[in-house]
Amino acid sequence: MPAVLIHGVPDTHRVWDGVRRHLTRSDVDAWDLPGFGAPRPQGFGSTKEEYVDWLIERLEQVGEPVDLVGHDWGCILTARVASVRPDLVRTWAGSNAPVSAQYVWHPLAKIWQDPVEGDRFMNEFDPTSFAKDLTDNLDVPAELAEETVHRMDGPMRDSILKLYRSAVTVGAEWEPELANVSAPSLVLWGTLDPLTPIGFGEKLGEAVRASRVLKLDSSHWTVLQKPAEVASALEVHWSA
């Protein structure tokens, strides 16, 4: 049974490179979401529902339930898949993204959700400044921050805006059906994350009846900051 890793915003499959180097299994695939290093299908609107539908279609093509893992938006989207199509998921794991009606979007998300301010942000996008913000405020290693922001091309920036604008009330919409997640679940959370406080990790763990909520001494990007620890926890989770 393969493992499938799904990135968040503003990432591509490369966010998993460090974790994958520490994994011993070979049947691991990290996918690029449409608009994030991969072309968007004709007519694809980059809404949260379209990303879930795209994931479901790809997973159906695998032909067997997978070990599904998501970070950031990947966590939100894969949790949704696990709640509406549990037949596609053998195990689920997610990190640092709440699915909660009580969650208040962080300041940058609110900018992206605003049609005027969000468009201005992306039109005036400064990779150097944004990379510095990721390093200074979220502890992303400088080299990795620079690599990340330089992949934020036009399609990715447009996809980010459309995704966030479709998701103003995603917590209220999707939280109730977390109760339908039947796959054994693991939650990983950076306890120093200023965007998504640890309380939301605990709340997510309760909602999906996770066997464990692993609290890591890191900020938001657990997969970049603690790749060995994330890989070890995943392998224990998969073998349980």
C-alpha positions in Angstrom: 0.0 0.0 0.0 1.7 3.2 -1.1 2.1 6.4 0.9 1.0 9.7 -0.6 2.3 13.0 0.8 0.4 16.3 0.1 2.0 19.7 0.6 0.5 23.0 1.6 0.8 26.7 0.8 3.1 28.0 -0.7 4.8 24.7 -1.3 5.3 21.9 -3.8 6.1 18.3 -3.4 9.7 19.4 -2.6 8.6 20.3 0.9 8.7 16.6 1.7 12.3 16.0 0.5 13.8 16.1 3.9 11.2 13.7 5.4 11.6 11.3 2.5 15.3 11.1 3.0 14.6 9.6 6.5 12.0 7.1 5.4 13.0 3.5 4.9 10.1 2.5 2.6 10.3 3.0 -1.1 6.6 3.2 -2.0 6.2 6.9 -1.1 5.0 9.5 -3.6 4.7 13.3 -3.0 2.2 15.0 -5.3 2.0 18.5 -6.6 -1.4 20.1 -6.3 -2.7 21.8 -9.5 -1.2 25.3 -9.7 1.6 24.4 -7.3 4.3 23.2 -9.6 1.8 21.3 -11.7 -0.6 22.5 -14.5 -4.2 23.3 -13.6 -6.7 21.2 -15.6 -8.9 23.1 -18.0 -11.5 25.1 -16.1 -10.0 24.3 -12.7 -11.0 27.1 -10.3 -8.5 26.3 -7.4 -11.3 26.1 -4.8 -11.0 23.8 -1.8 -13.8 21.6 -3.2 -12.0 21.2 -6.5 -8.7 20.3 -4.8 -10.6 17.6 -2.7 -12.2 16.3 -5.9 -8.9 16.2 -7.7 -7.3 14.3 -4.8 -10.1 11.8 -4.8 -9.8 11.2 -8.5 -6.1 10.6 -8.2 -6.5 8.3 -5.2 -9.1 6.3 -7.0 -6.5 5.7 -9.8 -4.1 4.2 -7.3 -6.4 1.2 -6.9 -6.0 0.5 -3.2 -6.2 2.5 0.1 -3.1 4.6 0.8 -1.3 6.0 3.8 -2.3 9.6 3.3 -0.3 12.4 4.8 -0.8 16.2 4.6 1.0 19.3 5.9 -0.7 22.8 6.2 -3.3 22.9 3.4 -2.4 19.4 2.6 -3.6 18.5 6.1 -6.9 20.2 5.6 -7.6 18.7 2.2 -6.5 15.1 3.1 -8.6 15.2 6.3 -11.5 16.1 4.2 -10.8 13.2 1.8 -10.5 10.8 4.8 -13.9 12.0 6.1 -15.8 11.8 2.8 -14.0 8.8 1.2 -12.7 6.7 4.0 -12.5 3.7 1.6 -9.5 5.4 -0.1 -7.4 5.9 3.1 -5.6 3.1 5.1 -4.1 5.6 7.5 -4.1 9.3 7.8 -1.6 11.8 9.3 -1.7 15.6 9.2 0.3 18.5 10.6 -0.2 22.1 11.5 -3.5 23.1 9.9 -6.8 23.3 11.9 -10.2 22.2 10.7 -12.2 24.1 13.3 -15.0 26.5 13.4 -13.2 28.3 16.2 -10.1 29.0 14.2 -9.5 32.6 13.2 -7.5 33.0 10.0 -4.0 34.4 10.5 -3.3 38.0 9.2 -1.7 36.9 5.9 -4.6 34.6 5.1 -7.0 37.5 5.7 -5.1 39.6 3.2 -5.3 36.9 0.6 -9.0 36.5 1.2 -9.6 40.2 0.6 -10.1 40.8 -3.2 -8.3 44.2 -3.1 -5.5 43.6 -0.6 -4.9 40.1 -1.8 -4.5 41.1 -5.4 -2.2 43.9 -4.5 -0.1 41.6 -2.4 0.4 39.1 -5.2 0.9 41.8 -7.9 3.6 43.5 -5.8 5.0 40.2 -4.6 8.7 40.5 -3.5 10.3 37.1 -3.2 13.3 38.4 -1.2 11.1 40.1 1.4 8.7 37.1 1.7 11.6 34.7 2.1 13.0 36.9 4.9 9.5 36.8 6.6 9.4 33.0 6.5 12.8 32.8 8.1 12.4 35.6 10.7 8.8 34.8 11.7 8.4 31.1 11.0 11.9 29.7 11.4 12.1 28.3 7.9 15.8 27.8 7.1 16.9 30.6 4.9 18.0 28.5 2.0 14.8 26.6 2.0 12.7 29.8 2.3 14.4 31.2 -0.8 13.8 28.0 -2.7 10.1 28.1 -1.7 9.3 31.7 -2.6 11.1 31.5 -6.0 8.7 28.7 -7.0 5.7 31.1 -6.3 5.0 31.8 -10.0 1.9 33.4 -11.4 -0.3 30.2 -11.4 0.7 29.5 -7.8 -0.1 33.0 -6.6 -3.4 32.9 -8.4 -4.2 29.5 -7.0 -3.4 30.7 -3.5 -5.8 33.6 -3.7 -8.6 31.4 -5.1 -8.1 28.6 -2.5 -8.1 31.0 0.4 -11.1 32.9 -0.9 -13.1 29.7 -1.2 -12.2 28.7 2.4 -13.3 31.6 4.6 -15.6 29.3 6.6 -13.9 25.9 5.9 -13.7 25.1 9.6 -17.4 25.4 10.1 -18.1 23.6 6.8 -15.8 20.6 7.2 -15.3 20.1 11.0 -18.6 18.2 11.6 -17.6 15.4 9.2 -14.3 14.7 10.8 -16.3 12.3 12.9 -16.5 10.1 9.8 -12.7 9.6 9.6 -12.3 5.9 10.3 -8.6 5.4 9.3 -6.0 5.2 12.1 -4.9 8.8 12.5 -1.8 10.7 13.7 -1.5 14.4 14.3 1.9 16.1 14.3 2.2 19.7 15.4 4.9 22.4 15.9 4.2 23.8 19.3 5.9 27.1 18.4 3.6 27.8 15.4 2.2 31.3 15.6 -0.3 30.6 12.8 -1.9 27.6 14.2 -1.6 27.2 18.0 -1.1 23.8 19.5 -4.6 23.8 21.0 -6.0 23.3 17.5 -3.7 20.3 17.0 -5.2 18.7 20.1 -8.7 19.6 19.0 -8.0 17.9 15.6 -6.6 14.9 17.3 -9.8 14.5 19.3 -12.0 15.0 16.3 -10.4 12.2 14.3 -9.7 10.0 17.4 -6.0 10.1 16.7 -3.8 7.5 18.4 -1.3 10.2 19.1 -0.8 14.0 18.9 2.9 14.4 18.5 4.1 17.8 19.7 7.3 18.9 18.1 9.6 21.7 19.2 9.2 23.6 15.9 7.3 26.4 14.2 4.8 25.9 11.4 6.9 23.9 8.9 7.4 20.7 10.9 8.3 18.8 7.8 11.2 21.2 7.1 12.4 21.8 10.7 12.0 18.3 12.1 12.1 15.9 9.1 13.8 13.0 11.0 11.2 13.2 13.8 8.3 13.4 11.4 9.6 10.4 9.3 10.1 8.3 12.5 6.6 9.1 13.7 5.1 8.2 10.3 6.9 4.9 10.1 5.7 3.9 13.6 2.2 5.0 12.6 2.2 3.0 9.4 3.4 -0.1 11.0 1.0 -0.1 13.9 
